[in-house]
């Protein structure tokens, strides 16, 4: 049963062991009011012995076949981390905000999903697979996940790479309210070559370094009405 705590309602809590050996707690909340409908907050559970914790996570995942979620629960059970602290006492290392988003599918029917409206992970946790885990949680729960209208290189890279492993990613025009193409290799439409990202406010030098050989539009703000949508059957 959801737990109401003045200003927001806790919907779900789960734990995840990162490849670096940390255990994080992800808490989904529904805001009672405000700009965003939902938050997924990422807390770091402090370790009593980080070296042993890393070794134990590696052992149970390699030798016993545990998932990263099961390994996290194992670490909590044997009390290597302090899982008793309140949210106010834990360090926040990430936060995802998302809202309801309605769209017209390729079949002409209207669907309701969740659109990411803000995503932040504190370094070094931005490279610890937490982002893709959070997105997969939202996708599994709400069946349709939509990217933000404005994206970082990290976010766009995840959509053009990791998210495509979970299913077909459609390029969607929020003005025309229609799907334009399926996102394919090199971050562009597989049939038409449509480019769903523009350079935004980023310097060209950074894009060259971090975006690699993938293409994007160089006219700033030309793709803010374009989003990517992934849906589960």
Phi, psi and omega per residue, in radians:
X1 nan 2.334 3.103
X2 -1.009 2.536 -3.117
X3 -1.913 2.053 -3.140
X4 -1.524 2.301 -3.085
X5 -2.381 0.920 3.015
X6 1.002 1.654 -3.141
X7 1.765 -0.478 3.094
X8 -2.701 2.806 3.124
X9 -2.107 2.201 3.098
X10 -1.343 2.138 -3.093
X11 -1.698 -0.671 -3.039
X12 -2.819 2.580 3.111
X13 -2.365 2.371 3.040
X14 -2.618 2.939 -3.066
X15 -2.173 2.715 -3.052
X16 -2.564 2.368 3.074
X17 -1.717 2.160 -3.104
X18 -1.433 2.806 3.102
X19 -1.062 -0.378 3.128
X20 -1.487 -0.030 3.069
X21 1.637 0.201 3.051
X22 -1.579 2.737 3.020
X23 -2.046 2.183 -3.135
X24 -2.061 2.661 3.080
X25 -1.921 2.194 3.106
X26 -1.894 2.174 -3.066
X27 -2.118 2.066 3.073
X28 -1.556 2.308 -3.121
X29 -2.229 2.585 2.979
X30 -1.912 2.152 -3.126
X31 -1.326 2.381 3.110
X32 -1.242 -0.495 3.066
X33 -2.832 2.893 3.132
X34 2.189 -3.004 -3.039
X35 -1.280 -0.511 -3.049
X36 -2.049 2.538 -3.138
X37 -1.373 -0.731 -3.038
X38 -2.368 2.677 2.997
X39 -2.286 2.565 2.922
X40 -2.139 1.889 -3.042
X41 -1.757 2.388 -3.099
X42 -1.917 2.086 3.126
X43 -1.942 2.493 3.052
X44 -1.604 2.200 3.058
X45 -1.509 2.113 -3.087
X46 -1.171 2.446 -3.086
X47 -1.725 2.521 3.040
X48 -1.477 -0.398 -3.120
X49 -2.701 1.576 -2.993
X50 -1.147 -0.632 -3.140
X51 -1.152 -0.817 3.118
X52 -1.135 -0.656 3.136
X53 -1.062 -0.799 3.119
X54 -1.053 -0.811 -3.125
X55 -1.101 -0.694 -3.105
X56 -1.226 -0.689 3.078
X57 -1.083 -0.793 3.115
X58 -1.054 -0.747 -3.108
X59 -1.099 -0.890 -3.046
X60 -1.228 -0.478 3.103
X61 -1.371 -0.696 -3.117
X62 -1.381 -0.793 -3.021
X63 -1.553 -0.589 -3.069
X64 -1.869 -0.071 3.068
X65 1.269 0.384 3.120
X66 -1.221 2.598 2.993
X67 -1.372 2.981 3.101
X68 -1.115 -0.491 3.104
X69 -1.299 -0.757 3.113
X70 -1.164 -0.669 3.118
X71 -1.104 -0.682 3.107
X72 -1.098 -0.770 3.124
X73 -1.134 -0.616 3.085
X74 -1.096 -0.794 3.138
X75 -1.093 -0.681 3.098
X76 -1.151 -0.734 -3.093
X77 -1.099 -0.697 -3.131
X78 -1.564 0.135 2.952
X79 1.069 0.769 3.003
X80 -1.483 -0.390 3.059
X81 -2.025 2.787 3.074
X82 -1.618 1.776 -3.123
X83 -1.704 0.155 -3.074
X84 -1.649 -0.157 -3.064
X85 -1.235 2.606 3.108
X86 -1.354 2.858 3.094
X87 -0.971 -0.599 -3.135
X88 -1.188 -0.418 -3.105
X89 -1.623 -0.250 -3.103
X90 -1.591 2.659 3.094
X91 -1.432 2.238 3.058
X92 -1.485 2.142 3.140
X93 -1.983 -0.026 3.118
X94 -2.950 2.752 3.126
X95 -2.705 2.323 3.081
X96 -2.129 2.298 3.091
X97 -2.003 2.446 -3.135
X98 -2.643 2.595 -3.083
X99 -2.147 2.853 3.002
X100 -1.084 2.530 3.140
X101 -2.548 2.117 3.093
X102 -1.777 2.519 -3.117
X103 -2.654 2.858 3.109
X104 -1.747 2.119 -3.120
X105 -1.342 3.065 -3.135
X106 -1.138 -0.346 3.119
X107 -1.536 0.021 3.128
X108 1.518 -0.058 3.119
X109 -1.538 2.723 3.118
X110 -1.611 2.400 -3.127
X111 -2.254 2.752 3.106
X112 -2.132 2.208 3.103
X113 -2.357 -2.786 3.117
X114 -2.124 2.296 3.092
X115 -1.849 2.255 3.045
X116 -1.148 2.226 3.134
X117 -2.018 -0.066 3.086
X118 -3.116 2.366 3.135
X119 -2.489 2.212 3.124
X120 -2.472 2.320 3.007
X121 -2.276 2.235 -3.132
X122 -1.258 2.305 3.059
X123 -1.036 2.490 0.068
X124 -1.576 0.209 -3.067
X125 -1.277 -0.175 3.105
X126 -1.275 -0.156 3.106
X127 -2.064 0.370 -3.030
X128 -1.887 0.426 3.109
X129 1.141 0.172 3.129
X130 -1.229 -0.678 -3.113
X131 -1.038 -0.862 -3.137
X132 -1.177 -0.549 3.085
X133 -1.163 -0.742 3.116
X134 -1.118 -0.774 -3.141
X135 -1.118 -0.691 -3.137
X136 -1.168 -0.639 3.082
X137 -1.058 -0.836 -3.126
X138 -1.119 -0.725 3.128
X139 -1.095 -0.820 -3.122
X140 -1.083 -0.626 -3.065
X141 -1.390 -0.703 -3.009
X142 -1.900 -0.074 3.005
X143 1.303 -0.426 3.129
X144 -2.347 2.197 -3.137
X145 -2.173 2.345 -3.049
X146 -2.134 2.384 3.124
X147 -1.321 2.865 3.083
X148 -1.179 2.700 3.067
X149 -1.192 -0.504 3.079
X150 -2.048 2.245 -3.053
X151 -2.254 2.616 2.987
X152 -1.421 2.940 3.073
X153 -1.089 -0.685 3.129
X154 -1.076 -0.769 3.139
X155 -1.147 -0.780 3.126
X156 -1.117 -0.640 3.118
X157 -1.132 -0.667 3.132
X158 -1.159 -0.706 3.132
X159 -1.191 -0.677 -3.107
X160 -1.388 -0.199 -3.129
X161 -2.087 -1.449 -3.026
X162 -1.004 -0.796 -3.043
X163 -1.112 -0.510 3.140
X164 -1.213 -0.281 3.073
X165 -1.314 -0.368 -3.105
X166 -1.522 -0.283 -3.118
X167 2.809 -3.091 3.134
X168 -1.253 2.314 3.086
X169 -1.843 2.116 -3.118
X170 -1.736 2.442 3.038
X171 -1.530 2.186 -2.978
X172 -2.194 2.356 3.090
X173 -1.676 1.991 -3.076
X174 -1.327 -0.259 3.093
X175 -1.494 -0.882 3.130
X176 -1.373 -0.262 -3.137
X177 0.975 0.983 3.110
X178 -2.699 2.744 3.071
X179 -1.439 2.322 -3.077
X180 -1.676 -0.603 -3.074
X181 -3.046 2.989 3.016
X182 -1.681 2.347 3.140
X183 -1.185 2.226 -3.102
X184 -2.085 -2.723 -3.129
X185 -1.131 2.690 3.106
X186 1.030 0.507 2.991
X187 1.074 0.665 3.086
X188 -2.495 2.908 -3.116
X189 -1.043 2.379 -3.069
X190 -1.263 -0.518 -3.102
X191 -1.684 -0.716 -3.026
X192 -1.875 -0.236 -3.057
X193 1.339 0.244 -3.110
X194 -1.036 2.364 3.136
X195 -1.746 1.978 -3.057
X196 -1.547 0.024 -3.126
X197 -2.185 2.535 2.998
X198 -2.057 2.995 -3.006
X199 -1.247 -0.357 3.140
X200 1.051 -2.356 -3.120
X201 -1.726 0.165 -3.075
X202 -1.371 2.483 3.039
X203 -1.218 2.555 -3.094
X204 -1.035 -0.590 -3.121
X205 -1.088 -0.688 3.139
X206 -1.224 -0.691 3.115
X207 -1.079 -0.740 -3.141
X208 -1.074 -0.720 -3.110
X209 -1.246 -0.729 -2.968
X210 -1.762 -0.420 -3.084
X211 -1.615 -0.283 3.070
X212 1.186 -2.420 -3.072
X213 -1.596 0.133 3.066
X214 -1.315 2.697 -3.074
X215 -1.718 2.753 2.956
X216 -2.732 2.920 3.135
X217 -1.402 2.410 -3.130
X218 -1.607 -0.122 3.080
X219 -1.497 1.975 -3.009
X220 -1.069 2.349 3.067
X221 1.350 0.158 -3.078
X222 -1.385 -0.184 -3.084
X223 -2.137 0.322 -3.102
X224 -1.213 -0.265 3.087
X225 -1.651 0.043 -3.116
X226 -1.844 2.308 3.078
X227 -2.282 2.906 3.045
X228 -1.951 2.418 -3.091
X229 -2.235 2.257 3.015
X230 -2.026 2.384 -3.093
X231 -2.248 2.534 3.013
X232 -1.661 2.624 3.135
X233 -1.026 nan nan
